[in-house]
């Protein structure tokens, strides 16, 4: 039962509760009659109490909350909550669209407090939870879970089979896989950074229970070989792998040969590999200058025909490659030039472009056609210009008519 409304604006899509008059009618006349049949609820957080008090919902097992924040957890995700019984014993699937904004620069939201007030409260109260997904809004990133410095019993569950969450570091990911979530089969993580810190000793046993794993890291990393590859090698029964990663400080581009030898050959049950891999390298006379076709051919050689790529030699000593599965599955694309594959990027909402060649009107026309959902459009054009796409609103409105 969907009890939200979406109001489209120039900047974003705002989620709110349904109209007050309609909401009153539902809560007074309709929900008391049908609450026994309601299994799934999609709510806006501010109207959650009003709606949940309209019935007993004995068969409610799935709850999705929009505009969630720490204040909601403090008020409702406790043993004193008026909805304690539903949350503790009935809810098996919880999806939170988190609006809390975490500023990495000053970190005014204290991670330990957030861990306690939100993450630990959820696992403590929702005793039968099997699926937990915490999703950030487009314009903000919520405080990531960080348990590296917390007691070993922190964030444990014997019931969770699916977890989708933002984490501070790869070490947090490894901690969660060190026996904290013994029933986990699907693990979807967005990690702030992946470093080469090897001082923490983690379990290296095979993760035979994992069937689906997704790893996204928007920041550049030079720890791919030392940290990410060993993690993948432990996932011997994985059936689906999704990878978004940006690499730096490598001797050569990542081509099809690398994932085939280092990852895919070690996952005999894998049937789906969705990926975006960007590589930034220093170039010299010893590094072969690959073309787009050269890079794509290396993936065709291992049986991956639905791929695309672009290679940009941006300076005399630097080059960046982008190679990805088709269709492009991610909402973010960075550090590409005005020369990119002639395909439609249906999911991309954030695009960062750099080029020493001045952008012309035709360039924006092509970008608008290739990225129909684009909302944020930073440009590096000899100097860094961070701008929202709405600053091109006049041109863009004309562009989308083509």
C-alpha positions, -999 to 999 in steps of 0.1 A, spaced: 0 0 0 17 32 -12 9 63 9 33 88 -6 32 114 -32 60 127 -55 61 163 -65 85 170 -93 104 203 -92 132 217 -113 158 206 -88 147 172 -77 117 150 -69 103 157 -35 87 129 -16 58 138 7 27 121 22 -5 120 3 -29 150 5 -42 156 40 -78 152 30 -71 119 13 -49 108 42 -77 115 67 -101 95 47 -77 66 45 -69 66 82 -105 71 94 -126 52 69 -105 28 49 -75 15 68 -95 3 98 -114 -20 74 -85 -33 54 -56 -33 79 -58 -71 83 -49 -75 46 -20 -50 45 14 -68 41 35 -39 26 35 -2 35 53 27 18 52 57 40 66 92 44 82 94 79 61 123 92 28 106 85 40 71 97 25 74 132 -9 86 120 -11 57 95 2 30 118 -22 40 145 -52 35 121 -50 -3 125 -33 -32 140 -18 -46 108 -13 -82 120 1 -93 86 24 -63 80 59 -76 72 74 -50 49 79 -13 56 95 14 34 101 49 49 109 80 29 126 111 44 140 89 72 165 105 96 181 100 130 152 117 147 128 90 135 151 63 150 153 81 183 115 85 185 103 52 172 131 26 170 133 19 207 118 -5 232 95 22 243 81 27 209 43 26 205 50 3 175 73 -20 194 53 -51 186 51 -46 149 87 -36 146 101 -63 169 81 -93 158 65 -86 124 88 -66 101 110 -87 80 119 -62 53 129 -26 61 138 0 34 149 35 46 154 64 22 178 83 44 178 121 43 205 127 69 233 147 53 269 138 63 295 164 56 328 146 53 347 179 57 337 187 93 319 155 104 296 173 127 275 142 130 294 120 153 298 85 138 296 67 172 264 84 181 249 77 148 259 41 149 242 38 183 211 58 176 204 44 141 222 12 131 223 -5 165 188 5 173 175 -11 141 192 -44 148 182 -44 184 146 -37 179 138 -55 146 145 -90 159 131 -108 128 146 -85 102 157 -104 71 163 -76 46 176 -41 55 183 -15 28 194 21 37 195 43 6 208 79 4 191 106 -14 206 120 -46 217 153 -32 232 139 1 250 110 15 240 97 49 265 89 77 281 56 68 283 27 93 317 24 108 324 -4 133 362 -7 131 368 8 166 337 -7 182 333 -39 202 334 -71 182 298 -78 190 286 -46 173 262 -49 144 255 -86 146 224 -104 132 214 -141 129 184 -133 107 196 -108 80 199 -124 46 201 -91 26 219 -59 36 223 -27 15 243 0 33 269 27 31 302 20 49 331 42 58 359 19 47 367 -15 33 377 -26 68 341 -21 79 330 -43 51 355 -70 61 344 -67 98 308 -74 88 319 -104 69 339 -118 98 309 -138 112 287 -108 122 260 -117 96 260 -155 94 229 -158 72 238 -131 47 234 -140 11 231 -106 -6 254 -78 4 253 -44 -13 278 -18 -1 289 17 -10 323 24 5 338 58 11 374 48 7 395 17 1 431 21 15 461 0 18 459 -3 56 470 -39 64 474 -34 101 440 -49 110 439 -87 108 407 -100 93 393 -135 89 403 -150 55 378 -179 54 358 -185 23 324 -166 22 305 -196 9 271 -183 19 273 -151 -3 253 -153 -36 252 -117 -46 277 -89 -39 278 -53 -50 307 -30 -43 307 7 -52 335 32 -44 335 66 -60 369 77 -46 401 67 -63 419 38 -48 454 22 -52 445 -8 -30 426 -29 -56 452 -57 -59 460 -59 -22 425 -56 -7 397 -60 -32 410 -90 -52 416 -111 -20 381 -103 -9 366 -115 -42 387 -147 -41 368 -157 -9 334 -155 -26 336 -190 -41 298 -195 -46 290 -160 -58 263 -159 -86 261 -121 -92 288 -95 -89 284 -58 -93 315 -36 -93 320 2 -96 355 12 -89 381 39 -99 417 29 -98 449 48 -98 487 42 -95 486 12 -118 512 2 -144 486 -3 -171 449 -2 -179 426 -29 -165 414 -48 -195 394 -80 -200 423 -103 -192 426 -90 -156 391 -97 -143 391 -130 -161 422 -142 -145 419 -125 -111 382 -127 -104 360 -147 -128 381 -178 -130 377 -182 -92 339 -179 -93 326 -210 -110 289 -202 -102 290 -166 -114 264 -159 -141 261 -121 -139 290 -95 -138 279 -59 -140 308 -35 -139 324 -1 -143 361 1 -140 381 33 -145 419 33 -145 442 63 -142 478 56 -152 511 73 -159 521 67 -195 555 63 -210 572 46 -239 568 12 -221 530 15 -218 510 4 -249 486 30 -262 453 12 -263 423 24 -283 387 20 -274 384 -9 -297 415 -25 -283 401 -24 -248 367 -37 -258 383 -66 -277 400 -79 -246 365 -83 -230 351 -99 -261 380 -124 -259 366 -137 -226 330 -138 -238 318 -103 -226 304 -88 -258 280 -63 -242 307 -38 -231 318 -3 -241 349 17 -233 367 50 -239 403 58 -234 414 94 -229 450 105 -232 446 138 -213 482 148 -208 516 138 -221 520 116 -190 485 107 -179 457 86 -194 423 74 -181 403 45 -193 366 37 -187 352 2 -194 318 -10 -185 291 -35 -191 260 -26 -211 235 -13 -204 253 12 -181 238 3 -147 251 31 -125 240 67 -117 274 83 -116 301 89 -142 333 109 -136 364 121 -154 353 116 -190 360 140 -219 338 153 -246 345 121 -265 324 93 -251 306 62 -265 275 69 -286 251 52 -263 223 63 -240 232 64 -203 197 59 -189 206 59 -152 233 86 -149 222 116 -128 257 128 -120 283 135 -147 317 151 -143 334 160 -175 369 174 -181 384 185 -214 410 211 -225 388 218 -255 362 245 -249 327 232 -247 304 244 -275 266 243 -278 268 211 -298 286 194 -270 257 202 -246 232 189 -272 250 156 -274 254 153 -236 216 160 -231 207 133 -256 231 108 -241 222 115 -204 185 121 -203 182 120 -165 212 143 -158 208 165 -127 244 175 -117 270 184 -143 304 196 -129 329 206 -157 367 207 -156 377 229 -185 411 242 -179 399 252 -144 375 235 -120 340 248 -123 315 230 -100 280 238 -111 245 223 -110 229 213 -142 201 239 -136 226 267 -144 223 255 -180 185 255 -177 178 278 -206 200 259 -230 190 225 -216 153 233 -221 160 239 -258 183 209 -260 158 183 -248 133 193 -275 155 177 -302 
